[in-house]
Amino acid sequence: MARKPRKYYTLVALVDGRWGVQFGAYERGDVVAERAAYIENGEAKAKELKIITTGDKVEEINAAVAKLNGEG
């Protein structure tokens, strides 16, 4: 029996014109808090951060980031 994929939330940041993974968690609230910390600490502007939702496999996360970067 195949396991049901779990939703996984990933914080991605725009650095040098490319989106990259910064943080991920199964709880959206954890990622929202991490995003807020990046903004509060001046590490990134709100427009440079996104939260994406995928399955929890690395391949799914990498594919979603590649798509953001126009590679997929």
C-alpha positions as CSV (number, residue, x, y, z in Angstrom):
1,M,0.0,0.0,0.0
2,A,1.5,3.3,-1.1
3,R,1.8,6.0,1.6
4,K,-0.3,9.1,1.3
5,P,2.0,12.1,0.6
6,R,2.2,14.7,3.3
7,K,2.1,18.4,2.5
8,Y,5.4,20.0,3.0
9,Y,5.9,23.8,3.2
10,T,9.2,25.3,2.0
11,L,10.4,28.9,2.4
12,V,12.3,29.9,-0.7
13,A,14.3,33.1,-1.1
14,L,15.3,35.1,-4.2
15,V,19.1,35.4,-4.2
16,D,21.0,36.7,-7.2
17,G,18.0,36.3,-9.4
18,R,17.4,32.6,-8.5
19,W,15.0,31.0,-6.0
20,G,16.6,28.7,-3.4
21,V,15.4,26.7,-0.5
22,Q,15.9,28.3,3.0
23,F,13.7,26.3,5.4
24,G,11.0,23.7,5.3
25,A,8.6,22.0,7.7
26,Y,5.4,20.0,7.8
27,E,3.6,22.8,9.8
28,R,2.9,25.9,7.7
29,G,3.0,28.0,10.9
30,D,6.7,27.1,11.4
31,V,7.5,28.3,7.9
32,V,5.5,31.5,8.3
33,A,7.4,32.3,11.5
34,E,10.7,31.6,9.8
35,R,9.7,34.0,7.0
36,A,8.8,36.7,9.5
37,A,12.2,36.3,11.2
38,Y,14.0,36.8,7.9
39,I,12.1,40.0,7.3
40,E,12.4,41.2,10.9
41,N,16.2,40.6,10.9
42,G,16.6,42.4,7.6
43,E,17.9,39.2,5.9
44,A,15.4,39.6,3.1
45,K,12.5,41.7,1.9
46,A,9.0,40.2,1.8
47,K,8.9,40.3,-2.0
48,E,12.1,38.1,-2.0
49,L,10.4,35.3,0.0
50,K,7.8,32.7,-1.0
51,I,6.2,29.8,0.8
52,I,5.6,26.9,-1.6
53,T,3.6,23.7,-0.8
54,T,4.7,20.3,-2.2
55,G,4.9,16.7,-1.2
56,D,7.6,15.9,1.2
57,K,10.0,14.2,-1.2
58,V,13.2,16.1,-2.1
59,E,12.5,15.5,-5.8
60,E,9.1,17.3,-5.5
61,I,10.6,20.3,-3.7
62,N,13.5,20.5,-6.2
63,A,11.0,20.4,-9.2
64,A,8.9,23.2,-7.7
65,V,12.0,25.4,-7.1
66,A,13.2,24.6,-10.7
67,K,9.8,25.7,-12.0
68,L,10.0,29.0,-10.1
69,N,13.4,29.5,-11.8
70,G,11.9,28.9,-15.2
71,E,13.6,25.5,-15.6
72,G,10.6,23.2,-15.5
